[in-house]
Amino acid sequence: MIRRGVAVIFWAMAASIGFGAILGATDTESRLISVYDQGADYSFLTKETTIGAALRKAGITLDDRDSVEPSREEELVAATYQVNIYRARPIIVVDGPVRLKILSAHQTAEQIASDAGIPLKDEDRADFSLATNFTSDGAGQILTISRAREITLDLYGRTTPLRTQAATIQELLEEKNITLAAPDRLSHPTTTPIHEGMSIRIWREGVQTLSVEEDIAPPLRLIYDLNQPLGYRAVQSAGTVGLRTITYQVEIRDGEELSRVRLSAVTTREPKEQAEVIGLRNDGRGLTAAKGAQYFTDSRGVSHRETYYDLPMNVVMSACGQGGYYTVRPDGAKVDRDGYVIIAANYGNYPRCSVVETSLGPGKVYDTGGFAARHPHGFDLATDWTNQNGR
């Protein structure tokens, strides 16, 4: 995703005041700040050095609880900036018998609950609604938290604490993707309501089972930012690793394992998404379609001849655990699900799946070609610059 309005404003301004002027700003030149504030759009020029100072100079009043993206402390180094202001507004947070009225500029339930000093866990549910009783609540939003129940599940001999929104044991089985077979036994009928602190046991008659735990990698959300330069990458919000319990039916004879059949896989801790910001501002050093080819020197002093090509990448994306998945980012570079630019290189110098530096940011080697013999340190970058078909 791109920060709201950045791409449109960037190209529109480039056309109206000169593309070279947009890319070639220096520290002494004015910078163009475009602001989105409660549905209103306006722009101004500034010579201030930070976002906060520029807004103050322009007479834009901010409350300490208002949220600004990019942050007020961010230094102004680019020629243009898109600034979003989120004003603090009244929100009523309802958590069981607790009812708090707060002011928050945040947009997500987790952030708003944190402002109220109420921690949210992954299995808890939080729903927004509009206040209807203006006398007691006033105008604004209501955030209602539904807490998950804490239970204990003994699954084929492995006891695991769980949190669930399921109302009955049948709903719990469906939620956790547990399918009972004929030899399986359940400690309660499937219609039994689930209550806080409940213990549930599932076992299989006459066989041996084995349970193991494995980590679940956090999903990654990439945010493309035209205010940051190519090669910039920073964690906006850190993710957390999840946990999964996998149970197998094991046949053992004379002390040796003969077979292993997977019975279930239950997520005991959900992974939390990680958001990372990737810069797309090309200051002229990055490869472009107009250049066709260029030489790029990495941080180790190695010079790479860079070219680009435009082919479907599904076949090579079966490598490196990508499963055929890739996307085209807003500047036309093709990237894998982790945000690395897809490149072809000489496998002798750059083995498949190795991470390298390119002028468009960090890349990963998925492919090779005839050029690799002539340019053993050359990189061919996968882009959508020729076909412009989004793949």
GIWO-V748788 format. One record per backbone hydrogen bond with DSSP energy under -0.5 kcal/mol. CO is the residue of the C=O (numbers start at 1). NH is the residue of the N-H. If there is no record, write none. Layout:
<<CO & NH> <CO & NH>>
This chain:
<<1 & 224> <3 & 6> <5 & 9> <6 & 10> <7 & 11> <8 & 12> <9 & 13> <10 & 14> <11 & 15> <12 & 16> <13 & 17> <14 & 18> <18 & 22> <19 & 23> <20 & 24> <22 & 25> <26 & 29> <31 & 33> <31 & 46> <32 & 34> <32 & 81> <33 & 44> <34 & 83> <35 & 37> <35 & 42> <36 & 85> <37 & 40> <40 & 37> <42 & 35> <44 & 33> <46 & 31> <49 & 76> <50 & 54> <51 & 55> <52 & 56> <53 & 57> <54 & 58> <55 & 60> <56 & 59> <59 & 61> <63 & 66> <67 & 86> <69 & 84> <71 & 74> <72 & 52> <74 & 51> <75 & 77> <79 & 32> <81 & 34> <81 & 83> <83 & 36> <84 & 69> <84 & 86> <85 & 38> <85 & 87> <86 & 67> <89 & 104> <90 & 141> <91 & 93> <91 & 102> <92 & 94> <92 & 143> <93 & 95> <93 & 100> <94 & 145> <95 & 98> <98 & 95> <100 & 93> <100 & 102> <102 & 91> <104 & 89> <108 & 112> <109 & 113> <110 & 114> <111 & 115> <112 & 116> <113 & 118> <114 & 117> <117 & 119> <121 & 124> <125 & 146> <127 & 144> <129 & 142> <132 & 134> <133 & 137> <133 & 138> <140 & 131> <141 & 92> <142 & 129> <142 & 144> <143 & 94> <143 & 145> <144 & 127> <145 & 96> <145 & 147> <146 & 125> <149 & 151> <149 & 164> <150 & 197> <151 & 162> <152 & 154> <152 & 200> <153 & 155> <153 & 160> <154 & 156> <154 & 202> <155 & 158> <157 & 159> <158 & 155> <160 & 153> <162 & 151> <164 & 149> <167 & 194> <168 & 172> <169 & 173> <170 & 174> <171 & 175> <172 & 176> <173 & 178> <174 & 177> <177 & 179> <178 & 180> <181 & 184> <183 & 205> <185 & 203> <189 & 192> <190 & 170> <192 & 169> <195 & 198> <198 & 152> <200 & 154> <201 & 187> <202 & 156> <203 & 185> <204 & 207> <208 & 250> <210 & 248> <212 & 246> <214 & 244> <215 & 217> <216 & 242> <219 & 274> <220 & 222> <221 & 276> <222 & 224> <223 & 278> <224 & 3> <224 & 226> <225 & 228> <225 & 280> <225 & 281> <228 & 280> <228 & 281> <229 & 232> <232 & 279> <234 & 236> <234 & 277> <237 & 275> <240 & 272> <242 & 216> <243 & 268> <243 & 269> <244 & 214> <244 & 246> <245 & 266> <246 & 212> <247 & 263> <247 & 264> <248 & 210> <248 & 250> <249 & 261> <250 & 208> <250 & 252> <251 & 258> <251 & 259> <253 & 256> <256 & 253> <259 & 251> <261 & 249> <264 & 247> <265 & 267> <266 & 245> <266 & 268> <269 & 243> <272 & 240> <274 & 221> <275 & 236> <275 & 237> <276 & 223> <277 & 234> <278 & 225> <279 & 231> <280 & 282> <281 & 230> <281 & 283> <288 & 292> <291 & 293> <292 & 308> <294 & 306> <296 & 298> <296 & 304> <298 & 301> <302 & 298> <304 & 296> <304 & 306> <305 & 379> <306 & 294> <307 & 381> <309 & 383> <313 & 317> <315 & 318> <316 & 319> <317 & 324> <319 & 322> <322 & 325> <327 & 329> <327 & 335> <329 & 332> <332 & 384> <333 & 329> <334 & 342> <335 & 327> <336 & 339> <340 & 336> <341 & 364> <342 & 382> <343 & 366> <343 & 367> <344 & 380> <345 & 347> <346 & 349> <346 & 350> <351 & 354> <354 & 365> <356 & 363> <358 & 361> <361 & 358> <362 & 341> <363 & 356> <364 & 343> <364 & 366> <365 & 353> <367 & 345> <369 & 372> <370 & 373> <370 & 374> <371 & 375> <375 & 378> <379 & 307> <379 & 381> <380 & 344> <381 & 309> <382 & 334> <384 & 388> <391 & 313>>
